[in-house]
Amino acid sequence: MKIKTDNFCLRTTLRGHGWSHLAPVLANDEEPSLEFVFKGPEDVSAVSVRESDAGLEVRVRDGRNSNKEAASAVRRMLRLDEDLEKFYDTVRGRKELGWIADTGAGRLLRSPTVFEDVVKTICTTNCSWALTKLMVSRLVESLGEESPSGRKAFPAPEAMASKPPEFYRETIRAGYRSEYLHELAVQVAEGRTDPEAWLDSPKPTEELKKDLLAIKGVGKYAAESMLKLLGRYDSLALDSFLRSEFYKKHNAGEKCADSKIEAYYEPFGEWKGLVMWFDMCGE
């Protein structure tokens, strides 16, 4: 199945966010290509995505899910329905940022479900990127449902809820996050929390942020990171990586208060979080 795209670049999208390195995604930003496994209405399927002159070629490699269902997952993950023209107008013509509009960058790869995004975001807090990748890989290998070819999808809330906190400490080695991962999964499996509703929520950003902060294990950084994945870019989601890159690029390598970083990006308004991300990550 082919998906027509406009002002979109798969290579910059894969390079633009670390989710391209987390299971069950396999990405190659040189070809470029993307493979992932997802649980659809009918089955678990592995899907491949390739870029061509005509757009994106999407192929269901196994399972009984239709091309339409796979394409829907691809559209969500690659944010193909997100209008970034105002963002491009904001950065176009600026010496260090113009490349973003020129290359069709600006999209942050996300997961087929908001639940998966929340779990992965919790797994990024207070740890190295290497540990994040290990925790996510263990979740997929231990609890993910297999496609016919044997590749596994990210575990469903029900699968995660079926395991006690001890499982997350001992098998996933999630440390202090163990209780949080279990509790989140239970709340979603029982219908007390619906992460998918956040994607198109009419709530103002600050109210949505409060909903995210109500989840145990989600602090200011994680909530603001999730807001970016929900298409809300007016927060910076500062962490050690972004701070250190700002110090090097805009403050002569010297540490500074977060207020100085926030003041630097404030002129970009509703797009400041996205501007900072790509400013720090580079071309």
NURO-485112 format. One line per field, with one value per residue: residue number from 1; residue in one letter; x, y, z of N, C-alpha, C in turn. Coordinates in pm, whole numbers, always signed. Last residue first. Layout:
# residues N
i	c(NUM:...)
aa	c(A:...)
n_east	c(X:...)
n_north	c(Y:...)
n_up	c(Z:...)
ca_east	c(X:...)
ca_north	c(Y:...)
ca_up	c(Z:...)
c_east	c(X:...)
c_north	c(Y:...)
c_up	c(Z:...)
***
This chain:
# residues 283
i	c(283:282:281:280:279:278:277:276:275:274:273:272:271:270:269:268:267:266:265:264:263:262:261:260:259:258:257:256:255:254:253:252:251:250:249:248:247:246:245:244:243:242:241:240:239:238:237:236:235:234:233:232:231:230:229:228:227:226:225:224:223:222:221:220:219:218:217:216:215:214:213:212:211:210:209:208:207:206:205:204:203:202:201:200:199:198:197:196:195:194:193:192:191:190:189:188:187:186:185:184:183:182:181:180:179:178:177:176:175:174:173:172:171:170:169:168:167:166:165:164:163:162:161:160:159:158:157:156:155:154:153:152:151:150:149:148:147:146:145:144:143:142:141:140:139:138:137:136:135:134:133:132:131:130:129:128:127:126:125:124:123:122:121:120:119:118:117:116:115:114:113:112:111:110:109:108:107:106:105:104:103:102:101:100:99:98:97:96:95:94:93:92:91:90:89:88:87:86:85:84:83:82:81:80:79:78:77:76:75:74:73:72:71:70:69:68:67:66:65:64:63:62:61:60:59:58:57:56:55:54:53:52:51:50:49:48:47:46:45:44:43:42:41:40:39:38:37:36:35:34:33:32:31:30:29:28:27:26:25:24:23:22:21:20:19:18:17:16:15:14:13:12:11:10:9:8:7:6:5:4:3:2:1)
aa	c(E:G:C:M:D:F:W:M:V:L:G:K:W:E:G:F:P:E:Y:Y:A:E:I:K:S:D:A:C:K:E:G:A:N:H:K:K:Y:F:E:S:R:L:F:S:D:L:A:L:S:D:Y:R:G:L:L:K:L:M:S:E:A:A:Y:K:G:V:G:K:I:A:L:L:D:K:K:L:E:E:T:P:K:P:S:D:L:W:A:E:P:D:T:R:G:E:A:V:Q:V:A:L:E:H:L:Y:E:S:R:Y:G:A:R:I:T:E:R:Y:F:E:P:P:K:S:A:M:A:E:P:A:P:F:A:K:R:G:S:P:S:E:E:G:L:S:E:V:L:R:S:V:M:L:K:T:L:A:W:S:C:N:T:T:C:I:T:K:V:V:D:E:F:V:T:P:S:R:L:L:R:G:A:G:T:D:A:I:W:G:L:E:K:R:G:R:V:T:D:Y:F:K:E:L:D:E:D:L:R:L:M:R:R:V:A:S:A:A:E:K:N:S:N:R:G:D:R:V:R:V:E:L:G:A:D:S:E:R:V:S:V:A:S:V:D:E:P:G:K:F:V:F:E:L:S:P:E:E:D:N:A:L:V:P:A:L:H:S:W:G:H:G:R:L:T:T:R:L:C:F:N:D:T:K:I:K:M)
n_east	c(+2124:+2040:+1943:+1889:+1694:+1503:+1422:+1349:+1122:+952:+915:+805:+565:+427:+717:+961:+1054:+1155:+1414:+1542:+1400:+1481:+1748:+1717:+1593:+1783:+2107:+2399:+2740:+2920:+2958:+2850:+2578:+2490:+2614:+2661:+2411:+2255:+2355:+2281:+1996:+1946:+2048:+1898:+1599:+1298:+1057:+943:+619:+456:+359:+166:+148:+206:+472:+477:+371:+580:+754:+607:+608:+883:+944:+764:+681:+534:+499:+151:-27:-66:+60:-145:-327:-173:-162:-421:-417:-231:-358:-715:-885:-966:-754:-645:-485:-610:-725:-531:-525:-744:-801:-974:-971:-807:-580:-504:-441:-243:-40:+21:+120:+352:+502:+534:+684:+922:+1087:+1302:+1380:+1351:+1400:+1243:+1277:+1258:+1075:+866:+791:+701:+449:+306:+122:-100:-43:+73:-153:-315:-171:+50:+393:+478:+518:+779:+821:+711:+546:+297:+389:+333:+311:+541:+676:+952:+1020:+924:+1072:+1334:+1334:+1303:+1543:+1738:+1685:+1746:+2018:+2111:+2048:+2033:+1783:+1555:+1329:+1254:+1032:+835:+828:+724:+467:+370:+373:+185:-43:-74:+45:+255:+477:+662:+901:+835:+910:+1103:+1192:+1218:+1440:+1369:+1294:+1553:+1730:+1691:+1835:+2041:+1915:+1584:+1423:+1183:+1061:+793:+715:+716:+490:+296:+312:+251:-11:-21:-49:+177:+322:+427:+226:-8:+53:+91:-168:-290:-160:-264:-530:-498:-398:-514:-391:-296:+60:+322:+379:+233:+393:+399:+585:+529:+602:+712:+976:+972:+1056:+893:+810:+649:+523:+382:+92:-151:-499:-721:-659:-306:-15:+290:+628:+820:+1069:+1178:+1447:+1623:+1886:+1965:+1815:+1633:+1482:+1248:+1062:+948:+1268:+1410:+1503:+1312:+1295:+1458:+1419:+1519:+1574:+1321:+1287:+1486:+1388:+1138:+1002:+759:+598:+357:+280:+69:+130:+50:+84)
n_north	c(+1896:+1895:+1883:+2149:+2216:+2027:+2115:+2385:+2355:+2219:+2413:+2633:+2677:+2878:+3078:+3169:+3328:+3133:+3046:+3199:+3148:+2886:+2930:+3084:+2906:+2721:+2878:+2717:+2625:+2694:+2683:+2914:+2891:+2752:+2501:+2410:+2445:+2278:+2029:+2017:+2021:+1787:+1594:+1632:+1805:+1983:+2041:+2279:+2342:+2360:+2159:+1886:+1633:+1427:+1445:+1667:+1554:+1386:+1580:+1677:+1448:+1413:+1654:+1633:+1280:+986:+820:+814:+1063:+1331:+1441:+1415:+1602:+1833:+1851:+1920:+2177:+2298:+2281:+2232:+1953:+1793:+1529:+1340:+1200:+1118:+877:+692:+658:+634:+469:+269:+29:-173:-113:+128:+40:-151:+11:+175:-19:-112:+122:+183:-27:+16:+229:+162:-107:-270:-530:-721:-903:-761:-548:-663:-859:-711:-616:-889:-899:-810:-568:-646:-747:-519:-343:-538:-496:-456:-772:-980:-1228:-1456:-1449:-1393:-1212:-1245:-994:-930:-995:-1024:-858:-608:-574:-578:-341:-153:-193:-130:+140:+249:+196:+370:+617:+611:+781:+941:+804:+637:+495:+679:+652:+396:+441:+632:+491:+292:+458:+552:+335:+321:+599:+847:+1080:+1407:+1619:+1787:+1819:+1905:+2048:+2315:+2329:+2283:+2473:+2702:+2734:+2911:+3137:+3143:+3071:+2906:+2881:+2952:+2804:+2554:+2591:+2613:+2353:+2108:+1909:+1564:+1327:+1183:+1073:+826:+697:+745:+622:+358:+288:+307:+105:-118:-98:-127:-383:-573:-852:-1106:-1181:-999:-760:-510:-221:+88:+337:+682:+847:+827:+778:+616:+446:+182:-20:-318:-487:-769:-801:-979:-922:-755:-497:-523:-459:-442:-381:-231:-70:+159:+317:+512:+393:+526:+467:+206:+46:-137:-151:-237:-112:+195:+371:+553:+710:+933:+1134:+1200:+999:+959:+1206:+1208:+989:+1068:+1377:+1576:+1727:+1481:+1151:+871:+543:+225:-119)
n_up	c(+1262:+1618:+1873:+1936:+1752:+1805:+2065:+2032:+1867:+2038:+2235:+2093:+1971:+2095:+2115:+2055:+2263:+2449:+2437:+2634:+2865:+2917:+2978:+3207:+3380:+3445:+3466:+3327:+3259:+2959:+2688:+2582:+2543:+2320:+2308:+2570:+2695:+2531:+2601:+2871:+2846:+2705:+2894:+3130:+3019:+2975:+2826:+2727:+2584:+2362:+2195:+2154:+2046:+2205:+2234:+2401:+2632:+2710:+2805:+3019:+3182:+3230:+3373:+3598:+3620:+3660:+3870:+3856:+3699:+3716:+3503:+3314:+3411:+3386:+3107:+3054:+3159:+2987:+2733:+2749:+2596:+2396:+2282:+2118:+2303:+2531:+2488:+2536:+2816:+3044:+3348:+3408:+3275:+3349:+3203:+3327:+3587:+3531:+3422:+3644:+3825:+3691:+3675:+3949:+4052:+3893:+3916:+4071:+3853:+3638:+3551:+3451:+3670:+3918:+3890:+3758:+3939:+4155:+4078:+3878:+3572:+3443:+3330:+3091:+2962:+2951:+2784:+2570:+2474:+2131:+1957:+1821:+1568:+1457:+1244:+1357:+1658:+2011:+2261:+2529:+2761:+2713:+2499:+2592:+2829:+2731:+2582:+2788:+2931:+2733:+2679:+2934:+2948:+2751:+2853:+3216:+3418:+3477:+3242:+3044:+3122:+3079:+2799:+2769:+2874:+2690:+2447:+2500:+2519:+2263:+1999:+1816:+1907:+1714:+1604:+1550:+1283:+1184:+830:+571:+505:+543:+810:+917:+823:+976:+1205:+1192:+1054:+948:+738:+936:+1179:+1134:+918:+1042:+1205:+1014:+900:+1003:+1077:+1078:+954:+1008:+1222:+1236:+1388:+1234:+993:+1080:+1156:+906:+768:+901:+819:+542:+516:+804:+987:+1013:+969:+794:+669:+501:+392:+233:+102:+68:-237:-484:-441:-116:+182:+358:+627:+740:+1023:+1174:+1383:+1549:+1461:+1428:+1515:+1605:+1755:+1564:+1494:+1227:+1036:+795:+619:+366:+469:+703:+920:+1002:+1281:+1441:+1741:+1984:+2096:+1991:+1809:+1756:+1978:+1957:+1665:+1413:+1241:+1137:+1009:+820:+657:+561:+526:+362:+186:+174:+53:+7:+59:-79:+0)
ca_east	c(+2077:+2118:+1977:+1990:+1812:+1577:+1462:+1466:+1239:+996:+967:+938:+655:+370:+579:+904:+1000:+1023:+1317:+1599:+1390:+1340:+1713:+1786:+1520:+1682:+1976:+2316:+2606:+2897:+2994:+2997:+2626:+2443:+2581:+2767:+2531:+2233:+2370:+2423:+2069:+1912:+2098:+2043:+1668:+1443:+1094:+1077:+703:+488:+502:+168:+133:+63:+423:+533:+295:+456:+795:+633:+482:+808:+1012:+759:+712:+542:+617:+269:+23:-139:+131:-22:-368:-213:-38:-373:-505:-202:-236:-597:-838:-993:-823:-732:-433:-528:-813:-561:-424:-751:-721:-975:-1049:-938:-649:-547:-540:-368:-99:-30:-1:+243:+464:+465:+549:+845:+976:+1192:+1410:+1305:+1503:+1263:+1295:+1352:+1204:+933:+835:+826:+564:+320:+246:-105:-117:+157:-37:-360:-189:-77:+287:+487:+468:+681:+854:+784:+689:+322:+331:+407:+244:+483:+530:+888:+1054:+875:+925:+1288:+1355:+1199:+1414:+1732:+1672:+1612:+1927:+2138:+1974:+2103:+1870:+1663:+1354:+1365:+1159:+871:+873:+860:+557:+382:+454:+324:+1:-27:-51:+118:+437:+594:+846:+893:+818:+1008:+1207:+1093:+1450:+1425:+1192:+1437:+1741:+1626:+1713:+2070:+2042:+1676:+1498:+1234:+1205:+863:+719:+816:+622:+322:+345:+365:+23:+8:-164:+158:+251:+505:+365:+4:+17:+203:-61:-337:-140:-122:-497:-559:-313:-522:-432:-419:-61:+256:+465:+207:+367:+369:+534:+571:+559:+567:+940:+995:+1025:+1003:+784:+767:+498:+503:+156:-26:-381:-731:-789:-420:-134:+180:+525:+767:+990:+1122:+1338:+1581:+1814:+2047:+1801:+1759:+1490:+1379:+1094:+974:+1182:+1346:+1599:+1352:+1201:+1518:+1370:+1474:+1687:+1385:+1193:+1494:+1521:+1147:+1126:+791:+697:+392:+327:+127:+77:+127:+0)
ca_north	c(+1848:+1926:+1757:+2075:+2302:+2014:+1975:+2349:+2430:+2152:+2281:+2642:+2581:+2744:+3055:+3073:+3394:+3192:+2986:+3193:+3281:+2912:+2846:+3142:+3026:+2683:+2845:+2833:+2595:+2718:+2566:+2900:+2954:+2889:+2573:+2408:+2508:+2423:+2074:+2016:+2126:+1915:+1603:+1654:+1697:+1987:+1905:+2239:+2311:+2483:+2188:+2011:+1748:+1450:+1331:+1677:+1658:+1328:+1496:+1767:+1505:+1310:+1620:+1747:+1411:+1093:+796:+792:+926:+1248:+1445:+1336:+1461:+1788:+1827:+1790:+2077:+2292:+2207:+2318:+2024:+1935:+1594:+1442:+1236:+1240:+994:+721:+741:+611:+569:+388:+138:-167:-240:+128:+147:-191:-95:+233:+56:-203:+52:+275:-3:-109:+241:+234:-31:-132:-451:-603:-944:-873:-528:-550:-898:-786:-525:-808:-926:-947:-567:-583:-834:-637:-311:-471:-561:-402:-636:-945:-1098:-1467:-1470:-1526:-1216:-1275:-1100:-897:-984:-1099:-1000:-666:-570:-685:-470:-167:-212:-264:+40:+262:+126:+227:+571:+624:+668:+919:+895:+728:+422:+648:+777:+423:+343:+665:+611:+254:+378:+646:+371:+300:+458:+798:+945:+1317:+1518:+1842:+1762:+1840:+1902:+2274:+2344:+2203:+2337:+2692:+2653:+2780:+3077:+3159:+3196:+2933:+2857:+3005:+2949:+2583:+2565:+2728:+2471:+2178:+2025:+1682:+1417:+1230:+1200:+925:+692:+795:+764:+434:+288:+393:+243:-89:-91:-6:-270:-523:-712:-1088:-1152:-1120:-875:-600:-362:+17:+204:+571:+855:+841:+906:+619:+571:+230:+108:-249:-396:-694:-798:-907:-1005:-896:-556:-463:-541:-383:-483:-235:-189:+139:+220:+484:+347:+540:+601:+230:+155:-151:-80:-334:-224:+117:+272:+468:+597:+807:+1092:+1307:+1057:+852:+1164:+1305:+988:+957:+1303:+1478:+1790:+1614:+1242:+993:+661:+348:+0)
ca_up	c(+1131:+1498:+1808:+2013:+1766:+1681:+2039:+2113:+1820:+1915:+2271:+2154:+1907:+2102:+2157:+1961:+2142:+2469:+2343:+2499:+2806:+2885:+2864:+3091:+3340:+3346:+3523:+3357:+3309:+3101:+2768:+2588:+2667:+2339:+2185:+2469:+2751:+2532:+2463:+2836:+2919:+2645:+2758:+3133:+3087:+2997:+2871:+2682:+2700:+2434:+2194:+2230:+1957:+2185:+2157:+2265:+2563:+2657:+2693:+2907:+3137:+3157:+3248:+3505:+3676:+3560:+3788:+3938:+3685:+3812:+3630:+3300:+3397:+3519:+3182:+3009:+3219:+3130:+2762:+2736:+2715:+2379:+2392:+2058:+2171:+2538:+2484:+2396:+2751:+2900:+3276:+3495:+3218:+3415:+3177:+3187:+3567:+3596:+3343:+3520:+3856:+3725:+3552:+3860:+4104:+3890:+3821:+4136:+3973:+3622:+3622:+3367:+3530:+3901:+3959:+3695:+3806:+4169:+4077:+4000:+3645:+3497:+3456:+3192:+2985:+3025:+2926:+2597:+2551:+2267:+1970:+1924:+1624:+1583:+1215:+1300:+1525:+1889:+2186:+2400:+2766:+2822:+2494:+2468:+2831:+2821:+2515:+2685:+2995:+2794:+2572:+2874:+3039:+2739:+2736:+3089:+3383:+3576:+3354:+3014:+3116:+3218:+2859:+2723:+2936:+2832:+2462:+2476:+2633:+2364:+2103:+1767:+1904:+1834:+1592:+1650:+1338:+1278:+964:+611:+496:+414:+706:+960:+770:+846:+1212:+1250:+1013:+1062:+728:+801:+1172:+1250:+902:+939:+1265:+1101:+820:+1062:+994:+1158:+947:+872:+1238:+1163:+1431:+1370:+994:+1022:+1256:+1015:+726:+910:+962:+596:+480:+668:+982:+937:+1045:+844:+642:+614:+364:+357:+69:+153:-97:-479:-500:-260:+116:+276:+561:+690:+911:+1147:+1251:+1565:+1484:+1392:+1549:+1538:+1776:+1639:+1519:+1362:+1061:+929:+630:+503:+349:+583:+865:+932:+1186:+1377:+1617:+1877:+2055:+2097:+1859:+1644:+1969:+1999:+1797:+1501:+1314:+1212:+1114:+929:+718:+655:+501:+465:+274:+129:+156:-48:+125:-85:+0)
c_east	c(+2115:+2062:+2054:+2034:+1924:+1699:+1549:+1514:+1362:+1120:+1020:+997:+789:+460:+536:+765:+935:+969:+1177:+1495:+1441:+1323:+1570:+1753:+1584:+1605:+1879:+2183:+2531:+2755:+2972:+3040:+2774:+2496:+2552:+2737:+2640:+2354:+2348:+2446:+2215:+1986:+2071:+2101:+1817:+1492:+1245:+1115:+837:+558:+542:+315:+124:+38:+273:+480:+346:+374:+673:+682:+503:+677:+930:+824:+708:+561:+634:+388:+149:-97:+62:+54:-246:-257:-70:-245:-461:-290:-209:-473:-721:-939:-846:-811:-515:-487:-733:-649:-459:-650:-723:-892:-1055:-1024:-791:-627:-593:-476:-234:-101:-62:+113:+346:+417:+468:+701:+881:+1070:+1287:+1327:+1476:+1376:+1324:+1380:+1304:+1067:+913:+881:+698:+440:+257:+19:-117:+89:+52:-245:-229:-88:+164:+371:+496:+644:+742:+828:+774:+469:+359:+324:+314:+420:+463:+736:+979:+900:+869:+1137:+1307:+1213:+1303:+1595:+1661:+1590:+1783:+2043:+1994:+2014:+1938:+1749:+1468:+1406:+1278:+1007:+913:+914:+701:+481:+475:+417:+147:+21:+11:+12:+297:+547:+779:+824:+892:+910:+1097:+1104:+1321:+1425:+1242:+1327:+1619:+1628:+1647:+1951:+2062:+1801:+1593:+1305:+1266:+1015:+799:+827:+732:+457:+373:+400:+132:+55:-143:+42:+221:+439:+449:+149:+32:+174:+58:-231:-184:-94:-350:-525:-366:-420:-423:-468:-179:+133:+405:+281:+344:+331:+521:+506:+613:+514:+790:+955:+1059:+959:+910:+725:+629:+479:+287:+48:-264:-617:-795:-549:-253:+65:+415:+662:+941:+1047:+1297:+1465:+1714:+1967:+1889:+1747:+1629:+1386:+1234:+1001:+1035:+1257:+1540:+1451:+1238:+1425:+1421:+1429:+1644:+1502:+1254:+1398:+1529:+1281:+1139:+918:+729:+484:+365:+166:+146:+54:+88)
c_north	c(+1703:+1863:+1777:+1947:+2226:+2108:+1966:+2209:+2390:+2221:+2207:+2506:+2568:+2636:+2910:+3027:+3299:+3261:+3046:+3144:+3282:+3047:+2876:+3062:+3093:+2804:+2807:+2786:+2724:+2683:+2581:+2786:+2930:+2958:+2721:+2500:+2519:+2495:+2225:+2065:+2132:+2030:+1741:+1670:+1724:+1864:+1895:+2097:+2258:+2459:+2313:+2048:+1881:+1573:+1340:+1564:+1676:+1431:+1432:+1690:+1594:+1365:+1520:+1712:+1517:+1226:+900:+755:+911:+1102:+1361:+1330:+1371:+1641:+1778:+1752:+1936:+2190:+2194:+2240:+2118:+2019:+1743:+1518:+1347:+1290:+1124:+846:+779:+701:+533:+502:+262:-52:-239:+1:+147:-86:-139:+128:+120:-125:-41:+206:+84:-91:+122:+247:+34:-48:-302:-516:-826:-909:-636:-520:-785:-828:-597:-715:-835:-982:-705:-585:-777:-731:-434:-441:-474:-461:-585:-797:-1052:-1336:-1479:-1554:-1355:-1259:-1118:-1018:-957:-1104:-1082:-817:-640:-689:-585:-301:-234:-290:-101:+155:+135:+147:+420:+574:+695:+798:+848:+812:+509:+578:+756:+552:+372:+570:+646:+374:+339:+571:+471:+339:+444:+655:+905:+1181:+1426:+1742:+1817:+1769:+1830:+2123:+2292:+2208:+2252:+2552:+2630:+2686:+2936:+3076:+3222:+3069:+2893:+2992:+3013:+2733:+2598:+2714:+2594:+2307:+2106:+1795:+1546:+1328:+1265:+1062:+803:+803:+822:+583:+370:+402:+341:+56:-58:+11:-140:-412:-661:-944:-1121:-1081:-1006:-729:-438:-127:+124:+442:+740:+856:+933:+755:+561:+359:+149:-123:-332:-613:-721:-915:-916:-982:-707:-531:-468:-480:-417:-345:-186:+8:+206:+383:+449:+501:+626:+367:+164:-45:-118:-270:-185:+8:+183:+360:+503:+687:+953:+1265:+1154:+903:+1054:+1270:+1084:+958:+1193:+1404:+1700:+1679:+1375:+1087:+782:+462:+124)
c_up	c(+1109:+1373:+1678:+1942:+1836:+1678:+1914:+2080:+1900:+1858:+2150:+2191:+1979:+2043:+2163:+2003:+2042:+2343:+2354:+2397:+2661:+2818:+2820:+2965:+3218:+3295:+3412:+3413:+3337:+3141:+2916:+2679:+2691:+2464:+2207:+2352:+2645:+2586:+2453:+2693:+2873:+2715:+2698:+2992:+3078:+3071:+2892:+2718:+2650:+2568:+2273:+2254:+2027:+2098:+2131:+2177:+2420:+2583:+2628:+2784:+3015:+3103:+3166:+3370:+3568:+3631:+3679:+3848:+3769:+3805:+3737:+3433:+3389:+3517:+3323:+3083:+3180:+3201:+2911:+2782:+2681:+2496:+2365:+2164:+2106:+2401:+2487:+2383:+2608:+2829:+3129:+3437:+3303:+3365:+3236:+3155:+3423:+3572:+3400:+3438:+3731:+3748:+3578:+3733:+4008:+3938:+3826:+4046:+4033:+3747:+3607:+3422:+3439:+3755:+3921:+3762:+3740:+4033:+4085:+3990:+3767:+3579:+3523:+3329:+3093:+3056:+3009:+2746:+2573:+2348:+2111:+1923:+1717:+1644:+1341:+1271:+1468:+1763:+2051:+2331:+2631:+2810:+2597:+2465:+2708:+2830:+2601:+2613:+2892:+2856:+2628:+2769:+2988:+2827:+2717:+2975:+3249:+3545:+3445:+3133:+3076:+3222:+3004:+2784:+2896:+2900:+2609:+2494:+2617:+2488:+2201:+1869:+1846:+1810:+1723:+1640:+1433:+1337:+1055:+743:+534:+395:+572:+854:+805:+787:+1077:+1249:+1062:+1034:+842:+798:+1037:+1237:+1015:+915:+1165:+1172:+906:+986:+1063:+1067:+1027:+858:+1102:+1160:+1366:+1414:+1134:+1027:+1208:+1124:+834:+873:+983:+743:+538:+643:+838:+934:+954:+924:+693:+587:+494:+325:+198:+107:-16:-336:-490:-313:-32:+208:+486:+617:+869:+1020:+1254:+1432:+1523:+1444:+1526:+1578:+1714:+1650:+1601:+1371:+1205:+932:+776:+504:+293:+457:+744:+865:+1125:+1269:+1570:+1740:+2072:+2039:+1968:+1686:+1854:+1995:+1830:+1638:+1422:+1295:+1199:+1042:+837:+727:+605:+426:+392:+231:+93:+66:+65:-14:+0)
***
